[in-house]
Amino acid sequence: MGHFKGRVYFILWYSSILAGYAGLFCPLLPILLISNKLYRYLTDVLFTFWQSYPTVLLEVLCGCDVQILGDPIKANETSLLIMNHRTRTDWNFLWPAVFHSTHGFSRYKYPTKFVLKDIIRHIPGIGWVMQLACFLYIKRSWSLDRAKIDEYINYFCEICYKYTLLIFPEGTDFTETTKENSNRYAKKHDLQRYEYVLHPRTTGFVYLAEKLLENNALDALYDLTLVYPDTVPQTERIMFNDGKFPQQVKIHFTRYPASVLPKTSDDLRIFLERRWLEKERVLHEFHVTGHFLHGEILKRTDLTYLYASFVFWTLLPYVVLYCLYEYLYFRYLVVGHTVLMLILNCTTDGFPEVEIVVYKLKKKLFSTPF
């Protein structure tokens, strides 16, 4: 039964992404030529709506109780999220976390963007959609990544864009190998050895936070602490192939308004290191006593929205298949868009780079941003 559940989850999840790409994101591309702001708004609405689909699948199909505690995310703000990276599958449980924790009128058009390894953008379907949703992909080459971060932040500042950006400061998931590497780093730099987290890489976080603060483009930072009390889904195979989902996941949100955040590079580095020292203490206490951080239970009760999401994203693949079979122009649209994505992936840093270039070109030609 577990194998069946895992495969059904994967099929529904991945088919919804492919169908969303072909049936919704591809037809939206011409709007980018008219207005970057409108294009970003529409893609945000779509991606936010999709974020609720994994929530339904995990909670109903897989019986996973994702408990979110602490401070809610305000949808009218620009926020930076930092979290310990326990497994490669953490992002599956982040969708329900941000769905339940985001409050405010704008929550229906307020997706969470991730800072991801550049190789992920090449994954068919999900890699393309996350490019179209303007996720930030990095190459682990600081000279290149720094320039990309500058472009990314400047673009969003100019179009007055509100968003949430998640970064994993550890840079990789927690395994025995990465733990050993982290401990060697700690020994070399005379730092405490960690048992439950990895020592964070501070350079990217410090620059990103400092850049946002300098541009008055950061309203708050949220520190997320995640723990799996029972099953630890270390890899996709454990979930998708073996069907072993955790019965419970706990995620705690702590909000730090921009006004209380450090402003200098050194102080931001110390701030991040202290957060990870605190995570180690919290996770140690949890594994010894079973006690976790307290806070307000963040749980949305608008079940109609979740039901609508389940019906819509489950049926969409069949609608898209019908349209691909029935309408020649739709086939041309999807094939043309896919060829464009493949070309961009091979010749550029992906679609976000093109989106920014289109904006700059229109700004140069028409003076007024739109």
Secondary structure, DSSP 8 states (H G I E B T S, - for coil): -HHHHHHHHHHHHHHHHHHHIIIIIHHHHHHHHH-HHHHHHHHHHHHHHHHHHHHHIIIIIS--EEEEEE--EETTS-EEEEE---STTHHHHHHHHHHHHEESGGGGG--EEEEEEGGGGGSTTHHHHHHHTT-EEE-S-HHHHHHHHHHHHHHHHHTT---EEEE-TT-S---HHHHHHHHHHHHHTT----SSS----HHHHHHHHHHHHHTT---EEEEEEEE-SS----SHIIIIIT----SEEEEEEEEEEGGGS--SHHHHHHHHHHHHHHHHHHHHHHHHH-------B-----HHHHHHHHHHHHHHHHHHHHHHHH-HHHHHHHHHHHHHHHHHHHHSS-HHHHHHHHHHHHHHHHSS--
